Amino acid sequence: MAKVESRIQAVELKLMDMELTVEQLNEVIVRHEQTIDALTRKLNAYQSQLQTLTAPMAKESDETPPPHY
């Protein structure tokens, strides 16, 4: 009987360790998701800024030559 109890206790300890590991991994995943979301927002903002900067620029062929030509 004592051998079975010690084996059950060993399994319970391993299960506790596994539960702790799963919780820690979950925390890492949540942090990574938050980081990815923040980086995605920054990327979208940078893309929007880049489009704003490049949109009003006229092509060289569309520009009228200066009056002295």
VENVEN-V22761 format. One record per backbone hydrogen bond with DSSP energy under -1.0 kcal/mol. NH is the residue of the N-H (numbers start at 1). CO is the residue of the C=O. Records with the same first field share a line. If there is no record, write none. Layout:
NH->CO, CO
//
This chain:
5->1
6->2
7->3
8->4
9->5
10->6
11->7
12->8
13->9
14->10
15->11
16->12
17->13
18->14
19->15
20->16
21->17
22->18
23->19
24->20
25->21
26->22
27->23
28->24
29->25
30->26
31->27
32->28
33->29
34->30
35->31
36->32
37->33
38->34
39->35
40->36
41->37
42->38
43->39
44->40
45->41
46->42
47->43
48->44
49->45
50->46
51->47
52->48
53->49
54->50
55->51
69->66
//
